[in-house]
């Protein structure tokens, strides 16, 4: 998300002026795919007529819709005002009180799910644990009592620095139970990235695991935390250490305490705090073009309502589902679709700590088959990885249980969509490609499972309660099929409320470009059927010798080559052409087996778009820098080729080792 919107006349400022032929053709040629029937019919609505009537009522009265959805959850006291204010400053359910932890745990225990599995946890090393809803509630209550004894109360900040382990669930919901504000820090962050976040939010307590497992290695989380805190972070009063991997850790006297020792004497019950709907629930840090990440603040109950609705429509979770969200707890996809949204529906969650292709390329299929998973939420990058491994990795694994794969992160190319449908799903799989952002806290364009037709490559349509528009540089709505800026014109409960400690930055980053509307900084096309195609960031259109070219179009041309698994195109300064396209590709096979591949791929772009789009170079690389949510960090590619350094924020990188090879690339 750009901190400062592009100035008028900057490359990419007028998306309407560019009509990428390849992207336009892909959108124009896309055909609606009826909802996959699968082994079960969606239970969301009795009939299509009921679905259409519900959607029309929500369109006419979005606030009424948000009231109806909220009443599907439990409230301790009713709200006095449904919505107060407008963008950028607004409140929902004003005066209403409840608790996120109560709605995700106590509500299900009270309604007969006490012995239902809440978490089926599996580690990369094969270790497994199962926690029922009653067991998870007791663990959360004990930890809430522990944190209270350490001085944590309503409004205090707690940092959680762990991977996908059950104790991370307990820590998040213990904070909700107490009314504390938490922040989850990604387990792959460096000490510097951890330090930046801690010094911004200044937590009273940090809950950390001794380490986490990733690709056969142990990442030393406690040691990284100690380095991040140094000797001067006196705002951290206590560090609670979870013994997870058994790696040896240093324990600082008086500050550091073992989780298991504290929990041994804690009571297994703790009444939840009655929280007003607009009180902050958590802070999550998102990277931008500046070196300093933003602490995006979400309200606790607004986030609960939004994620509950999102999961309802996008997954249609049922009581007998076994559901796996492959994301990391450090990225908001996991809280939306598992930690909060999934548990709010009383789901059985498969939770995995580790890499999806370790120790072998069939690990994903193995987990689905052994646990009889029927619904998966993942990233397009993961599906492209499976495609790169080929159908051979799937062999020997019974995937008959699998009904639905939903995803978010980047656009899913139609070729991979069809490969997943045919190779993994046998032609009957429901594939739901969605779109959302950390700031929206929901994947707000999506299919409604069982009722919305899909289009391979698109991100579906706005879910009820959301008002999106695609506009030109002056804020005028563009015609169907034309690219423009994606904005949101009305508030909704889960939209971010501020940036931690810097409301001015919140207003500048999201509301200065189009006053009164939230600016996504994404470019988008809405087609004739109302499907949204998010085609890139505002700076993903480059001006080459006066020709305005879409980098997504060039990437699509590369991905159409049978040897290309992943692709990214950026523009770098050129004294003759203004900007020069530079391409990066990951191949399905070994580069040395294809000595002419760079020239071949360059011609592939020329054939698809024209000679003006010929890249200055096609770099064949083993990996592209990505966030854990699957987004390729094109900004870093641009920085490396332009300056020889990765100077911006690299803390969101899932694979920091990819930078080492990229930094050796020639800059010309």
N, C-alpha and C positions, 0 to 999 in steps of 0.2 A: 504494500500500500504506500503510494507516494506521499511524502509529508507535504509537499507543495505541488499543487496541480500544474500541469504544463502550461506555459505561457501561450497566449494566442499566436498561432503561426508556427509553433514547435512541431516537430515530426509527430504525427499521430493525433494532432489537435482536432482535426476535422475528419472523423471516420467516414462521414457520408461521402467525402470526396474520393474515397477508395472503395471500389466494389471488386474485391478479389475474385477473379474468375473461377479459380479452383474451389474456393470455399463456397462461392455462390452456386456453383454447379453441384457440389456435394449436398447443399441444403435443398436446392431445387429438385434434385433427383431422389432425395430421401423419401421413403414411403412409410406410412403408418403401419406398425406391427400390432395387431390386436393383442390385448392382454393374454399372456400365456395361461391356459386353463390349469395346468399342473394337476396334481392328484387331488387338490381341494379347491373349492370355490371361495373367493374372498367373502368374509363375513362382515365387512364394514357396512354394507347397505343391503337391504332386501332385494333391490332391483336397480337397474340402470336409471329408471325414472326417479327413484328416491335419491340416488347419487347426484343427478343433475339438479334436482330441486334444492338439495342441501348446498351445493356449490353456488347456485344462483343466490340463495339467501345470504350466504357468506359474502358474496361479492357486493350485494346491496347494502349489507350492514356488517362490516368487518368487526366492529366493536362488539356487536351482539354475538358474533361467532366466538370471539375470545372469551366472552362471558360463559357461553355454553361449554366450551372446552374446559375452562377452569373449574366448573362445577362437577366435572367428572372426577376431580381430585377432592381430597378432604381438607376442609378449612376449620380452624379453631374458632374464628369469628368472621362474620361477613364483611365485605368491603362496603364503604360508604359511597365511593365514586368509582365507576368503572375505569374511566380514563380522564386524566387531567393534563392539559398542555398539548403541545404538538412538537414536531421536530424542530430543533435538536433536543429540547428539554421537555420531558414528558414523564408521567407516572401512570401505572396501571394498578387496578385493584386497591385503590388508595384506602388505607385503614384496615384492610383485610389481613388476617394473621393466620399463619400455618407454619409448617416446617418441612423442608425437603426430605430430610432423613425419615421423618414419620411417614411421608407418602411413599417412599421407596422401600420401607422395611416394615414398620409397625402395621401399616394398613393391610399388608398381605398376610402377616402373621395372624391378625385378628379375623381374617376372612378365609381361613382354612389352608393357607399355604405354608404353614410353619415348617413342615417336613419336606417341602419341595426344594430341590437343589437351586440355589441362587447362583453359585459360582462353581464351575468345573474348571479348576486351574491345572495347567500343564506347563512345566518348564522345558527349556530347550534340552536339558539333560535327561528328560523322561520322567522326572518327579511329578506326582499328581496329588492334588488335594480337592476335596469337595466340601463346600460350606452350604448348609441349608439356610433358608431365610431366618429361622430361629437362631442358628449358630452365628450368622453374620450380625444380627441385631445385638446379640450378647457381646460379640467382639467390639462392635461400635460403641456400645454403652460403656464397656470397661475402659476403652481408650478415651472416651469423653470424660469419664471420671478421673483418669490419669491426667489429662490435659488441664482439667479444672484444678486439680491439686497442684499443678505447676503454675497456676496463676492465669490460665487462659480463660477469658470471658467474652461476652458479647462485643464484637467489633475489633477484638485483637487479631493480629495477623499470624498465621501459622504457615510455614513453608513445608512442602512435601516433596522430597527428592528420592523417588523410587521408580522402579520399572513396573511392569504389569504383574504385581503380586497381590494376594488377598489383603495384606496389611495396608496397601495403598487405598483400597476400597474403604477399609475401616477408618483410615485417617481422614479421608474426605468427608465421610458421613458423620464422624465424630465432631468435625468442625461445624457442619450444618446443625448438628444436635445442640451445640453450645451457642450457636450464633456467631462463631468466629469467622473471620474472612481468611480464606486459604488461597495459596497459589501453588500449583503443581509445576515442578521444574523437571524438564526432560532429562532422563537418565544419561543421555549421550552428550550432554553439554560439557564444555571445558570449564576449568576452574574460573577463568575470567568471565565466561558467560553466566555462570552461577553467581559469581560475586556481583555482577551488574544488577541482576534481578533482586538479590537479597538486599543490596544497599538502597535500592529504589523503594521496596515495600517494607523493609525493616521489620521482619517477623520477630515475635517474642520467643517462639519455639520453632525448631526445625525437626521434622521426623524424617529420618534417612535410613536406607538399608546399608548394610556393610558393603554390598556390591550388587551388581546385576550381571546376568549371563547374556552374552551376545556373540554368535558365531564361534562358539567353543571357548571364548575367553571370558574372564571375569573383569568387569569394569569396576574399579575401586571407588565407589561412591563416597564412602565416609572420608577417605583420604582426599578426594577431590573437594569435598565440602570443607575440610580443615584448611586446605590451601586457599579456598575462596574466602573463608572468614578471616584468615590471618590472625593477627594479635589485636586488631583494632575494632572488630565488630562486636562491641559490647552490648549492642541492642539485642543480640541473641542471648537469652537467659538460659535456655536449656536446649540440648540436642538429645533426641530420643533415637536410639540406634536399634534397628531390626536386624537380628542375626539371620541372614538369609543364605549366603553362600559359604559362610564359615571362614572367609578370608580374615587374616589378622588385622585388627584396627587399633589405633591409638585412642585411648579414652582420657579426655581432659577432666581432672578431678572437679567435682561440684557442678560442672556444666553438663557433662555427658552421662546419660543413663541408658541402661539396657531396656529395650521394649519388653522382653519376656519377664524381667524381674519386676518392672512396674505393673505389668498386667496381672501378675500372679496374685496380688493382693487387692485388686480392684473389683468392685461390685459389678454384677452383670446387668444391672438395670440403671437407666438414667432417663428422666423425663425430658422430652424435647422442649427447647425454648420456643415460645410463640413469637415468630418473626413477622414484622410488617412486610408487605409484599415488595416494597421498593428498597429495603435495606440491602447493602451490598453482600453478595454471597461469595464471590471469588474474583481474583485478578489473574488474567492470563496474558503472557507477554507475546507480542507478535512482532516479527522483524519487518523493517521497511528499508528504504533506500539510505537512511541515516545509520550511523553506527550504534545509536542508542535505541534499543527496543522500546515499544510502547506497552505499558501495563493497562490492558483493556479491562474495564470493570463491568461485570454483569450482576444484576440483582439475583438473589437466590430464588425467589418464587417465580419471578418473570422467566428465568431460565428453565425452571421446572415445567411451567405450563407450555413454553415453546417446544422443549424437547419431547415432552409427552405427546403433543400433537404431531410433531415431526415423525416420531417413531410409529405412531398410530397409522398415519397415511402411507409412509414410505416403506414400512415393513409388515404391517398388519400382524404384529406378534400375538400368538395365541398361547394358551396355557400349556399345550403339549409341544411347543416348539423348542428346539435346541439351536441356539443362535450364537454366532461367533462374529464379533467385531475385531478385525485384525489390527486396528490402529493402536498406537501407544498412548498410555494415559497422559503423557505430557503434551499431547496435541488435542485440540478441542473435539475432534471427531469422536474420540473415545467417551468423554463425558456425555456428549449429546446422545450417542447411539447405544451406550452400554451402561456406564457408571451411574447416570441419572435417568436418561430416557428409557433405557432397557429395564432397569430395576423398577421404574415407576409403573411399568406394565406387568410386573411380576414374572419376568422372563427367567429362563435358565440360560445363563451366559457361559460360553466357553471362553476362557481367558488364557492367552498364551504369552509366555515370556521368551522371546528369542526371534531368530530370523526365519522367515517363511521358506527359505531354501537351504536350511541347515538341519541335519548334516548332509542332506541330499535334496535334489530338486523336487522330490515327491513329498516333502514334509507337509505342504498344504493339503494335498489329497489324502495323506495318511490321517491327519487330524479330522478332516471331514468324515472319512469313512469310519474310523474307530468310534467317534462320538455320535455318529448318525446325525450330523449337523444338517439342518434343512434350510437355514437362512444365514447368509454371510453378508457382512458389510466390510468393504475393503476399498482400495485405491486403484485407479486405472493402471498405475505403475505396476502393481502386483499382478494384474491380469496380463499386461504386456510381458512381464517376466515369465509367467507360466507359458505364454505363447512361444517365447524364445526357447524354452526348454523342449517344446514340442509335445506331441501326443504321447510319446513314449513314457514320459514321467507319470502320466495318468494311469497307465496300464497296471492291472492287478489291484486297483482300488475301486471298491463298490461305492459309487456316488449316487445310488438310486434315491437316497434320502433328500438330496439337494433340490430345492424348489426355487430359491430366489438368491440372486447376487445383486446387492445394491452397492453403490460406490460414489465417492466424491473426491475432489482433489485437483484433477485436471480433466479436460475433455477426453472422452473415450473415443478413439478413432473407430469408424465403422468396421474396418477390417478386423480389429480385435473383437469388437462386439459380435460379429458373425462367427469368429473362431471360437469364442467362449460358448456361444449358443450351440454350435454344432459339436465341438470336441468335448466340452465339459458337460453341457446340458442335454446332449442328445436331441436337440431341437425343441425341447419343451420347457426350457428354463426361463424364468422371469428375470430380466436384466433391467435394473432401475438405475439409470445414470442421473445423479442429482447435482445441484450446485448450491454452495453457500460459502460463508466466510467466517473467520474467527469472530468478527464484529457482529454478524447477524446471529451467531450461535444456533443456527438451524440451517439445514439444507433446504432452502425455501422454494426452489424449483425442483420438481420431482413428479414421478407418476403417483397416482393414488392406486395402490395395489389392487388388481382385479378389475379396474374400471377405466384407467387411462391407457390409451394406446401409446406405444413407444415409437421413437424414431432413432435408429442407430446413429450415434454421434451427437444427438441433442441432449439437453439437460432437463427435459420435461417442461412442465408448465408451473406457474406459481400455485403454491398450495393455498387453501383458504386463509384469509386474514392478511395477505400480503398484497401490496400495490406497487408493482414494478413498471417502469417505463424505459424505453430506449430513445434517447434524444440526441440532437446534434449539439454543436459547440455553443449555441445560443439557448439551449434548453427546449427546443421545439421537438415534438415527437416525430420520429422518422416513420416512413411507410414500411409495411411488412416486407421483409426481404432485404432491407437496407441496414448496413451496420451503423452503430452509434454507441453512445455512452449508456451504460446501465445504471439507473438510479432507482431509489426507493422513495416514494412520495408520502407515505404514511407510516407512523410508528407501529411497533408491535412489541409484545411483552419481553421478548428475549434480545432485542437490539441493545447493543452496548450503551451504557449510560454516561460514561466519561472515561478519561485516561487517568490512571492513578496519580493523584497529586498535581495534575496539569490539565484543567478543564479547557484552557485556551488551546492546547495542542489537539484535544478532541474536536473542538469546533473548527480549527484550521484544517486538520487532516481529512475530515469527513463531510463538512458542511459549507466550506467557503467557496467551492467551485460552483455549486448550484444551490443558492440559499433556499432553505426550507425543504431540501431533499438530501437524503443520504447518497453520497457519491461512492460507488463501489470501486472506481478506477479500473473497471473491466469494460472491454468492448463486447458488444452482443448484437445478435440478429434475432428478431422474432419472425418466424416464418408465417406462411398463410394459414397454418393450422394452430397458431398460437404457441408453438414450441419455441423454447429459448435455446439459442446456440451461443454459448459464451466462448468467444474466439480469441481472447487474449487480453493482456493489460493495455493500458492506454498508450504505452510506449512500444507496442509490438507492431507498429506500422512504421516503416523506415522510408526515407526519401533518397532514392538512388538516381543521381543525374536527372532530377526532376520527376522521376517516376515514383509514385507512392505505392509501396509493395507491402503486402502482409507477410510477416514472418511465419504466421500459422500456415499460410498457403504453401510457403516453401517447405515447411516441416511436413505438411501433408504429402507433398510430392516425394520427399525422401522416404516417408513411411510406406508409400506404395511400392517401394522396391522390396523384393522378397528377402534380401539379405539384411535389411535394416530393422532393428528391434526398437530403438529409440532415437529421437532426433531433436535438436534444438538449433534455432537460427537466431542470431543477433546481428545488430548493425554496429560497425566501428567507424570512427572518423577516417575519412579519406580525402586528401587534398584535391583530387580530381573530381570524384563523384559525390562528395558530400558525406554520404554514408556508404559503406561497402558491406554486403551480406557476408557473414562467416558462419559456416555450418559445423555442427558437431554431431557425430552419429556413433551409436553402439551397434555392432553387428551381431548377427545370430551365430556366425562362425568365426574362425580365426582370420584376422586381417591379412596375415602372411599368405593365406590360401587364395587371396584375391588381390594381386598386386596392382591392378588397374581400377580398383573400386572407387578411389577418390575422383578420378576423371569421369568414371561412369555415373557417379551420383551427381556430379556437377552438371553433366548433360541431362540427367533426369529432371533437374530443376528447370533447365533451359527449355526442354521439350514441353514441360507442363505449363510454364509461365511465359517464357521468352528470354531472349539474350540479355535483357537488362537485369534479370534476376540472377545471372551467373555469380556464384559465390566467389569471393577472393580465395577461399580455401575450404576444403572439406576435411575436417580433422576427425580421424577415426580414433576413438578413445574407449578404454575399457569400461568406464562408468561416467555418468553425468552427476553433478552435484545436486542433491535433492533433499528436501525436508522429509521428516518421517511420514508426513501425510501424503507424500508422493509428488509434490510439486518440484519441477526442475527450477533451480535457482539461476535463471538466465542472467540476472543482474551480475552474479559472480563471474560468469563467462565473459560478459562485456568488460568488467573491471580487469580481468586477467589479461585479455588481449589488448586492452587500451593502455594499461599502466604496468603490466607485469606483476601486479599484486592483487590480492583479495583484501581490499581495504575496508569494506563495509562490514556490517554485522554478519558473522558466519556462525553464530551460535545455534541457528536452526538446522544446520546441516546434519543429516542422518549419516552421511558417509564422508567425514572430513578427509579421509585418505585420498578421495578423488581429486582434491585440490593439488596434492603433491605432484601428480602426473600432469595436470593441466598447467601448472606453473612452469613446466619445462617446455611447453609448446612455443613454437616461433610466433612472434607477435605480428609478423607481416602476412 
